[in-house]
Amino acid sequence: MAVCGSVIVRCCIPPSPFLGRRFDLSEKEKKPSSFSCTVATSRITALFWGFGRKTNSTQIQQQQQQQQQLFTLTAPEPEGTNNNKVISVSVLSSISEVAAAEWDACAVDATAPGKFNPFVTHAFLSTLETSGSAVAQTGWTPHHVVARDESSSSRPVVAAVPLYLKSHSYGEFVFDHSWANAYYSYGSRYYPKLQCCVPFSPVTGPRILLRDTPFKSETFDILLSAMKDIAAKSQISSLHVTFPTESECLQLSQKGFLPRIGMQYHWKNRNYKKFDDFLMDMKQSKRKNIRQERKKISAQNLIMKRLRGYEIKATHWDSFYNFYRNTTDNKWGTPYLTRDFFHELGSKMGDQVLLVVAEEGDELVAGALNLIGGDTLFGRLWGCHPRAYYPSLHFEACYYQAIEAAIELDLKTVEAGAQGEHKIQRGYLPVTTYSCHYLLDEEFRRAIEDFLIRETSQVKLVMKLLHDSGPFKEGI
């Protein structure tokens, strides 16, 4: 029992076949609850559909068993009223099982005004599935979690979580291969694991998508408990949330997740009106280098174009897919995304897609794919024609064109993806990224926690050194 002003809050989980135990949150958390009764809500009950105990990922998917998990929130109600709030939580085998408008309403509310993130939209995530990119056959079995308000006749979705059952660690950009090797060295199984993320995309943003309701914080706790119990009762090794917001990472670390930090390189718009304004903030040597690199583009008879929406034709996507395959063949060996993905992305997301292309005569020779968010341009993929090498074209297409687009669109940030210290001298500075990890085996958890403490200090030291030797003038 917790007292918050005149509101008394109690949250408990009655015994069920799924949990096999009673768990009273009021005993676990002595801090006052942040729940406020802006409506005459007296009871929240969450009904969770879980999984069987099989550890094989296919069996987990095929042998789902209906199990019930109940959460109750009680607060004083006006005399003579009986307003019960019932929340159902279910696991979906495809995002197509929820309406796009309802999922996107969660995505919009989960971001601050003006910070809409296109990667957590129904359009983007559904494209990954329908194109055959993030599906069971590629090791990404969708297990999206959705919460509905059952006390309303329309049963609106009040929360959504992009979640996948993974049989490997590829396409995540937060590397845990050494953890998997350690598990196997001691005869334990690391896969399958649960991954809350945007597949193949190291973009930052919200991961627990919550509608702005009076019971928002309670819904967050319910979803987290549900996901933990999927892992526990299915004997899955771990649950990972990658590239969440800093505030989400803090919340998750307070709920038993191990926080981990990483580093990316982002460009910040300091109210620039044109590209030269940005250059004037750079040290003279860096400014000179950028200008020289940009001159090489015209010297090679290359024409750069930024295309959006209807300007991007099917031929552009076919060419870009070939460029993408050239990159994956040389760098990773296996392409994550299918040709259909790019065509569907352009069709579904329209003007949110920005495709930078380089033309030599009448022929496309390179391209860079970006998505436009509320205040951020997200740089995603790059590729070029395999027959020739064009000096500085990668920097122009991926970095300088993105900066020009951000200035033109009045966006605050360009996220240029994972890795690459070469981005620093081109104006992209190190920023902290976050991930959170829930490991069920206590011994492995302690060992990984110790590793993460040491890794964190090293990452912070590297970031400080990189900032101290940055490309901008002193004081900027």
Phi and psi in degrees as a GROMACS rama.xvg file:
@    title "Ramachandran Plot"
@    xaxis  label "Phi"
@    yaxis  label "Psi"
@TYPE xy
-128.706  141.153  ALA-2
-109.595  125.145  VAL-3
-127.107  97.1296  CYS-4
64.8144  -123.917  GLY-5
-98.2818  6.91518  SER-6
-103.615  128.767  VAL-7
-104.036  126.804  ILE-8
-118.389  133.252  VAL-9
-136.491  133.163  ARG-10
-132.882  122.993  CYS-11
-143.137  162.052  CYS-12
-117.501  111.125  ILE-13
-66.0047  159.605  PRO-14
-60.7886  145.087  PRO-15
-149.997  160.756  SER-16
-59.5459  -27.7738  PRO-17
-75.3722  -46.1205  PHE-18
-84.2984  -43.0798  LEU-19
69.029  21.4321  GLY-20
-160.864  165.082  ARG-21
-108.006  135.386  ARG-22
-136.845  114.432  PHE-23
-105.059  110.817  ASP-24
-63.0167  -27.704  LEU-25
-66.9246  -24.4215  SER-26
-81.3751  -31.4031  GLU-27
-76.4033  -40.0638  LYS-28
-117.055  110.981  GLU-29
-85.7454  -11.664  LYS-30
-71.0595  145.717  LYS-31
-59.3134  142.37  PRO-32
-73.4447  150.578  SER-33
-90.3213  3.6556  SER-34
-67.2303  136.813  PHE-35
-130.07  137.704  SER-36
-90.3764  83.2063  CYS-37
-80.0643  -15.1882  THR-38
-126.658  169.047  VAL-39
-79.1671  60.5481  ALA-40
-91.8914  130.475  THR-41
-120.85  -14.3799  SER-42
-155.581  129.557  ARG-43
-117.847  124.87  ILE-44
-123.303  128.777  THR-45
-108.929  128.547  ALA-46
-107.225  118.072  LEU-47
-114.25  130.177  PHE-48
-99.2404  113.635  TRP-49
-107.06  -159.414  GLY-50
-122.39  166.64  PHE-51
-76.741  -170.633  GLY-52
-96.0716  2.74407  ARG-53
-64.9999  145.003  LYS-54
-100.385  -17.292  THR-55
-70.254  131.579  ASN-56
-61.9162  -37.4428  SER-57
-66.8662  -40.4056  THR-58
-67.885  -37.7737  GLN-59
-60.0703  -40.8227  ILE-60
-69.7413  -43.2206  GLN-61
-83.9098  -25.2181  GLN-62
-111.349  43.9715  GLN-63
-64.4629  137.287  GLN-64
-117.991  140.969  GLN-65
-76.6662  116.044  GLN-66
-127.927  151.995  GLN-67
-115.437  131.055  GLN-68
-126.002  123.483  GLN-69
-112.955  131.397  LEU-70
-119.408  133.108  PHE-71
-123.061  127.582  THR-72
-116.481  123.388  LEU-73
-121.196  135.173  THR-74
-144.903  159.756  ALA-75
-59.5323  143.432  PRO-76
-126.464  153.394  GLU-77
-57.9542  144.016  PRO-78
-59.7445  133.368  GLU-79
88.9329  -0.542619  GLY-80
-106.282  158.551  THR-81
-145.941  68.1639  ASN-82
-96.4308  102.837  ASN-83
-100.018  133.171  ASN-84
-104.475  116.907  LYS-85
-114.96  123.929  VAL-86
-114.733  123.309  ILE-87
-101.349  136.861  SER-88
-119.647  124.621  VAL-89
-132.863  157.059  SER-90
-105.279  127.486  VAL-91
-105.545  138.664  LEU-92
-84.0269  -5.64962  SER-93
-158.92  144.566  SER-94
-68.3261  -16.3612  ILE-95
-65.8716  -13.9593  SER-96
-78.5258  -4.40283  GLU-97
-125.542  142.146  VAL-98
-64.2299  141.107  ALA-99
-57.9276  -41.6229  ALA-100
-63.1628  -36.8808  ALA-101
-73.5036  -42.5095  GLU-102
-61.6704  -46.2758  TRP-103
-67.4398  -28.3265  ASP-104
-62.7111  -37.4958  ALA-105
-66.6401  -42.5922  CYS-106
-63.2464  -39.4206  ALA-107
-67.4822  -46.6041  VAL-108
-66.8926  -25.7342  ASP-109
-74.794  -14.6262  ALA-110
-109.983  152.726  THR-111
-67.4844  156.14  ALA-112
-53.753  131.632  PRO-113
82.791  4.42562  GLY-114
-118.373  27.9282  LYS-115
-53.6836  135.573  PHE-116
-111.5  113.384  ASN-117
-69.6937  -17.9384  PRO-118
-76.4745  -18.3  PHE-119
-101.898  13.7112  VAL-120
-79.5858  159.247  THR-121
-60.945  -38.5874  HIS-122
-60.7074  -47.1434  ALA-123
-69.3327  -48.7661  PHE-124
-67.267  -36.8911  LEU-125
-69.0496  -33.0244  SER-126
-63.1644  -37.752  THR-127
-60.2158  -35.5237  LEU-128
-80.2659  -51.31  GLU-129
-67.706  -23.5486  THR-130
-84.7641  -3.78057  SER-131
79.5928  20.2922  GLY-132
-89.5688  -53.943  SER-133
-108.702  82.4208  ALA-134
-139.128  172.161  VAL-135
-57.2907  -37.5056  ALA-136
-64.5929  -22.4748  GLN-137
-103.671  10.0777  THR-138
87.7377  12.2277  GLY-139
-122.404  84.0006  TRP-140
-85.7893  115.294  THR-141
-62.5351  131.355  PRO-142
-136.877  50.1511  HIS-143
-63.0782  140.609  HIS-144
-105.689  129.94  VAL-145
-131.063  135.125  VAL-146
-112.53  134.886  ALA-147
-121.916  149.153  ARG-148
-87.4622  98.4904  ASP-149
-76.8818  -12.9601  GLU-150
-79.3805  -9.65669  SER-151
-100.105  142.733  SER-152
-63.1559  -27.206  SER-153
-85.9702  -7.52592  SER-154
48.2036  56.6309  ARG-155
-66.5162  148.09  PRO-156
-75.3914  127.046  VAL-157
-110.868  -5.71569  VAL-158
-164.243  151.07  ALA-159
-149.21  144.981  ALA-160
-134.797  120.934  VAL-161
-74.3518  111.139  PRO-162
-133.988  142.746  LEU-163
-136.859  143.745  TYR-164
-91.0569  118.059  LEU-165
-107.499  140.836  LYS-166
-107.582  8.94179  SER-167
-161.149  -176.882  HIS-168
-119.302  20.6914  SER-169
-84.1276  151.508  TYR-170
75.3989  21.5754  GLY-171
-111.624  -32.5417  GLU-172
69.8474  9.14273  PHE-173
-124.083  110.915  VAL-174
-89.6677  121.282  PHE-175
-127.55  22.1725  ASP-176
-60.2405  -36.5352  HIS-177
-66.7968  -31.3335  SER-178
-65.9452  -43.2133  TRP-179
-61.9304  -41.6487  ALA-180
-62.8675  -38.6225  ASN-181
-64.3539  -41.9831  ALA-182
-58.4165  -49.7703  TYR-183
-66.3431  -31.9711  TYR-184
-63.6174  -28.0447  SER-185
-102.745  16.1476  TYR-186
77.3216  17.4564  GLY-187
-105.882  161.104  SER-188
-104.164  123.943  ARG-189
-90.2585  -33.9433  TYR-190
-105.408  146.194  TYR-191
-75.8773  160.049  PRO-192
-134.818  162.679  LYS-193
-100.342  134.409  LEU-194
-128.927  117.147  GLN-195
-98.1299  109.846  CYS-196
-169.837  -179.906  CYS-197
-104.673  111.917  VAL-198
-55.83  138.44  PRO-199
62.7058  15.9375  PHE-200
-136.336  104.735  SER-201
-81.2295  52.5573  PRO-202
-100.595  141.075  VAL-203
-82.219  154.374  THR-204
156.244  176.932  GLY-205
-66.7269  147.4  PRO-206
-119.59  -32.7349  ARG-207
-98.5288  102.009  ILE-208
-91.2333  108.906  LEU-209
-115.529  133.254  LEU-210
-67.7788  155.478  ARG-211
-83.8302  84.3077  ASP-212
-116.535  163.41  THR-213
-63.927  -19.8085  PRO-214
-110.402  30.9567  PHE-215
-60.0925  -47.8096  LYS-216
-67.5374  -34.9785  SER-217
-67.849  -37.631  GLU-218
-62.7868  -39.9418  THR-219
-57.3844  -48.3237  PHE-220
-62.8365  -40.0079  ASP-221
-62.7544  -46.6402  ILE-222
-61.1314  -41.5352  LEU-223
-64.4727  -44.1996  LEU-224
-62.5801  -38.8504  SER-225
-63.1915  -45.9051  ALA-226
-65.9744  -38.4171  MET-227
-61.7507  -40.1709  LYS-228
-73.0444  -29.5296  ASP-229
-58.2897  -48.2716  ILE-230
-63.8741  -45.1456  ALA-231
-66.5243  -49.1569  ALA-232
-77.0116  -19.4638  LYS-233
-95.9289  2.86712  SER-234
57.0395  41.5326  GLN-235
-88.1598  143.463  ILE-236
-67.1108  -36.0392  SER-237
-163.993  162.993  SER-238
-131.751  127.163  LEU-239
-125.062  137.412  HIS-240
-121.251  113.361  VAL-241
-112.811  138.692  THR-242
58.488  40.387  PHE-243
-75.2011  177.008  PRO-244
-72.6645  162.828  THR-245
-61.0277  -40.3033  GLU-246
-66.4411  -38.7705  SER-247
-63.7394  -40.9017  GLU-248
-60.3402  -41.0375  CYS-249
-63.3497  -44.7524  LEU-250
-62.0113  -43.4549  GLN-251
-66.9973  -38.5326  LEU-252
-65.4889  -25.5424  SER-253
-79.2175  -8.30431  GLN-254
-112.494  22.8354  LYS-255
96.9228  2.37464  GLY-256
-85.7639  145.299  PHE-257
-86.9217  122.166  LEU-258
-80.0028  145.086  PRO-259
-136.475  139.216  ARG-260
-111.604  152.421  ILE-261
-136.248  -165.344  GLY-262
-144.521  133.355  MET-263
-128.639  176.793  GLN-264
-122.799  116.182  TYR-265
-120.238  148.103  HIS-266
-100.607  137.511  TRP-267
-113.983  133.086  LYS-268
-86.9647  112.131  ASN-269
-96.1293  55.2258  ARG-270
58.1276  38.9024  ASN-271
-73.3648  145.787  TYR-272
-102.356  -22.2685  LYS-273
-154.585  167.555  LYS-274
-60.4953  -38.0219  PHE-275
-63.8217  -28.7943  ASP-276
-62.4903  -41.8876  ASP-277
-62.2213  -45.0785  PHE-278
-61.0987  -33.2137  LEU-279
-70.1007  -14.5848  MET-280
-85.3352  -9.18346  ASP-281
-86.5638  155.685  MET-282
-61.9199  151.857  LYS-283
-56.9595  -42.6862  GLN-284
-65.1652  -37.9741  SER-285
-71.2842  -40.4172  LYS-286
-61.3686  -43.6384  ARG-287
-62.8855  -41.6655  LYS-288
-63.2418  -42.6549  ASN-289
-64.4032  -43.0853  ILE-290
-63.55  -38.2198  ARG-291
-66.4612  -40.7439  GLN-292
-63.9067  -39.8975  GLU-293
-69.6511  -33.1572  ARG-294
-65.0364  -27.8571  LYS-295
-65.3349  -24.2213  LYS-296
-67.5982  -51.0154  ILE-297
-68.2575  -32.3529  SER-298
-64.5534  -23.3546  ALA-299
-95.7369  10.7321  GLN-300
60.7901  35.9376  ASN-301
-99.389  139.007  LEU-302
-113.27  126.492  ILE-303
-97.9607  136.699  MET-304
-134.792  145.782  LYS-305
-112.801  117.391  ARG-306
-111.885  143.462  LEU-307
-137.783  151.38  ARG-308
50.7233  -122.68  GLY-309
-65.6209  -16.8939  TYR-310
-69.6328  -20.7342  GLU-311
-90.2321  113.867  ILE-312
-96.7125  169.44  LYS-313
-59.0376  -36.073  ALA-314
-64.8933  -33.8327  THR-315
-62.9642  -44.5984  HIS-316
-67.2933  -38.924  TRP-317
-61.7088  -43.6038  ASP-318
-64.8869  -43.0641  SER-319
-65.5288  -36.8529  PHE-320
-60.9174  -40.3063  TYR-321
-64.1167  -38.9015  ASN-322
-63.4731  -44.3219  PHE-323
-59.4875  -43.0816  TYR-324
-64.6987  -34.7289  ARG-325
-63.3206  -40.4766  ASN-326
-66.2546  -47.8323  THR-327
-66.779  -37.4885  THR-328
-63.2379  -35.5351  ASP-329
-84.1452  -27.5462  ASN-330
-107.798  -49.6561  LYS-331
-109.57  -30.6352  TRP-332
95.7662  -34.3671  GLY-333
-126.86  124.432  THR-334
-76.78  135.891  PRO-335
-81.3481  -34.9023  TYR-336
-106.149  145.372  LEU-337
-91.9522  166.275  THR-338
-59.6473  -40.7363  ARG-339
-61.1644  -30.6785  ASP-340
-55.7051  -47.131  PHE-341
-68.1924  -40.667  PHE-342
-64.1849  -44.4613  HIS-343
-67.5066  -37.4739  GLU-344
-60.3094  -46.6068  LEU-345
-63.0327  -37.7344  GLY-346
-69.5956  -41.7802  SER-347
-82.6447  -33.9634  LYS-348
-104.579  -9.93484  MET-349
52.1856  -123.409  GLY-350
-70.5922  -7.87107  ASP-351
-75.3336  -10.9652  GLN-352
-96.4657  130.553  VAL-353
-121.919  114.862  LEU-354
-109.57  114.534  LEU-355
-88.6988  127.1  VAL-356
-126.666  151.195  VAL-357
-114.893  130.408  ALA-358
-115.934  138.601  GLU-359
-118.645  105.505  GLU-360
67.6601  -126.096  GLY-361
-97.9632  9.66243  ASP-362
-112.76  134.852  GLU-363
-75.3346  132.123  LEU-364
-122.635  -10.3017  VAL-365
-165.764  162.614  ALA-366
-160.62  157.042  GLY-367
-136.282  128.23  ALA-368
-97.0931  130.917  LEU-369
-132.239  153.15  ASN-370
-118.829  143.128  LEU-371
-101.119  120.962  ILE-372
-101.339  -169.586  GLY-373
-61.9714  -43.6837  GLY-374
-135.063  11.7405  ASP-375
-135.998  140.519  THR-376
-100.973  121.935  LEU-377
-100.839  109.052  PHE-378
-80.0362  129.554  GLY-379
-117.546  -64.8987  ARG-380
-128.783  152.514  LEU-381
-139.24  149.518  TRP-382
-166.094  159.462  GLY-383
-142.485  169.895  CYS-384
-65.2681  136.359  HIS-385
-74.0625  -12.3988  PRO-386
-79.33  -19.1412  ARG-387
-146.912  159.607  ALA-388
-109.405  129.032  TYR-389
-114.701  104.521  TYR-390
-54.9448  132.594  PRO-391
71.5042  -0.305927  SER-392
-65.7858  -38.0231  LEU-393
-59.3692  -44.8922  HIS-394
-64.3578  -40.6432  PHE-395
-65.4304  -49.8847  GLU-396
-69.1092  -40.031  ALA-397
-90.0574  -34.4256  CYS-398
-109.944  -53.9273  TYR-399
-73.9177  -40.9658  TYR-400
-64.614  -35.6641  GLN-401
-65.4054  -40.2549  ALA-402
-64.3858  -45.5062  ILE-403
-60.3789  -41.2456  GLU-404
-65.0834  -41.7253  ALA-405
-63.7972  -40.4333  ALA-406
-65.0263  -43.6856  ILE-407
-63.46  -38.9077  GLU-408
-91.6935  1.82792  LEU-409
58.4198  46.2123  ASP-410
-96.1628  148.457  LEU-411
-84.4111  -27.0851  LYS-412
-141.085  149.033  THR-413
-120.084  119.537  VAL-414
-93.6574  117.384  GLU-415
-99.2256  18.0434  ALA-416
86.8578  -173.685  GLY-417
-84.9944  151.625  ALA-418
63.9531  168.672  GLN-419
104.474  81.3551  GLY-420
-66.0707  -17.0209  GLU-421
-64.4532  -14.4741  HIS-422
-72.4098  -23.8292  LYS-423
-61.7419  -50.1829  ILE-424
-68.2505  -5.60744  GLN-425
-107.428  15.4746  ARG-426
99.4327  2.15983  GLY-427
-100.654  115.022  TYR-428
-99.8398  156.299  LEU-429
-66.1335  136.49  PRO-430
-131.871  156.353  VAL-431
-82.8323  134.269  THR-432
-115.148  164.04  THR-433
-130.965  151.42  TYR-434
-148.204  158.399  SER-435
-135.187  140.906  CYS-436
-135.79  124.991  HIS-437
-112.479  111.199  TYR-438
-111.029  130.581  LEU-439
-80.1344  -31.537  LEU-440
-77.2228  118.891  ASP-441
-65.9853  -37.2214  GLU-442
-67.7387  -44.8942  GLU-443
-65.31  -36.1318  PHE-444
-60.1599  -45.2482  ARG-445
-64.3248  -41.0508  ARG-446
-64.9254  -43.2004  ALA-447
-70.7596  -34.8627  ILE-448
-61.0739  -42.2848  GLU-449
-63.4942  -42.2151  ASP-450
-60.874  -42.7682  PHE-451
-67.7823  -33.769  LEU-452
-62.0411  -45.4034  ILE-453
-69.4118  -39.3868  ARG-454
-63.9043  -39.8698  GLU-455
-60.3557  -44.735  THR-456
-63.2094  -36.3109  SER-457
-68.9915  -42.6518  GLN-458
-62.613  -42.6866  VAL-459
-63.7049  -38.2954  LYS-460
-65.4647  -44.756  LEU-461
-61.7251  -43.2058  VAL-462
-61.8349  -39.5563  MET-463
-64.3277  -43.8781  LYS-464
-62.6933  -40.3863  LEU-465
-67.8459  -39.2816  LEU-466
-65.3332  -40.6924  HIS-467
-64.658  -25.493  ASP-468
-108.476  30.795  SER-469
-67.8524  171.138  GLY-470
-87.9797  -5.86693  PRO-471
-92.3072  159.641  PHE-472
-61.5369  156.998  LYS-473
-60.7354  134.109  GLU-474
93.0846  -4.35222  GLY-475
